[in-house]
Amino acid sequence: MISTRKPTPPTPKPRRPKNIIPAELRDVYAEVVAKAAELRDQGKTHMEVCEALNDLGFRTRTGKPWRHPQQIVKLLRSFVVKPDELQRHADRISFVTPFHQN
């Protein structure tokens, strides 16, 4: 007798977390994320956020300017930024500025 059932597909591999910011740099990026989230809340596009972060002197972890909107998407997704989280971490945001150039 011939079976008419299709074989079950293999189980997909589990996805890696989409955190582009390593755990040891999360405190360093708190200010960058806060500013990016603030700009997005003001209605800026991801590209406008890139330009604003560059104008403010923020750089990526490799020291390069922000150039691609997808960088902002991944940055915000990595931190899962919510307004109440920003308020909770506001006290830590002001003193961590190694990537910010005045």
N, C-alpha and C positions, 0 to 999 in steps of 0.2 A: 504494500500500500504506500502511495506517495503522499508525503506531507505537504500541505498547501500553506503552512505557516511560514512566515519570513523569519530568518534568524534574528535574534535580538542584536542590536548594534553594541559595540564595545562601550564601556563606561568612560565618559570623558575624564580627562585629568582635572584635578581640582585647580581652580584659578589661583594665581598668586595675588596677594593683596595689592591694591593699587596705590600704596603709599610710596610716593617718589622721594619723600624726605626721610632719611634714616633717623632712627630714634634719637641718636646722640645730637642731631641738629634741630630737633623739633623746637627747643626753647629759643634757639637762634632765629628761626624763621617765624616766631610768633608775631613780631612786628610787621614783617612782610605780609603775612597772611591777614593780619588785622587791616592793613591798609588796602590790600587787594579786595577783601570782603566789603570794606567801606565804599570803595569805588564802584563795585558791582551793585551795591545797594542804592547808589546814586543813579543807577541806570547806564553806567558806562559799559561799552562792549569789552570783550576780552582783549582785543587789540588796543583799545584806549587805555585799559588797565596796564598793559605792557609798557606803553609809552609813558604813562604817568609814573610808574615805578622807576623807569629809567631816568625820568626828569628829576625824581626825588633822590636819585643816587643809589637805589637798591640794585643789587646784582644777583645773579644766580649763584649757586654754591660753587661753580667753577670760575666765578669772577666775570662772567660775560653778561652783556645786557639781555634783558628779556626781549625776545624777538617773535615768539610764536604764541598765538592765542591758546593753543593746546597746553602750553606750560602753565598758564593761569588756571585752566580747567583742572589739570592734574594737581596743582598746588592746593587749590581749594578742596578738591575731593580728598586729598591726602589728609587734610585736617578736619574734614567734615564740618565746615564752618557753619555755625548757627548763631544767631544774634545773642542768645543767652550765654553761649560759650565764650564769646568775645568779652562780654561783661564780666564773667567770672575770672578771666585771665588778664583783665585790664591792668592790674597792679604789676604783673610780670612783663608786660609789653614795653614799658618805658625804659627799662635799664639794659636790655639786650640789644645791642646795635652793631655787631661787628661787620655786617655787610652794608651798613648805611654810611654813605659819605656825605658830609655837609659841604 
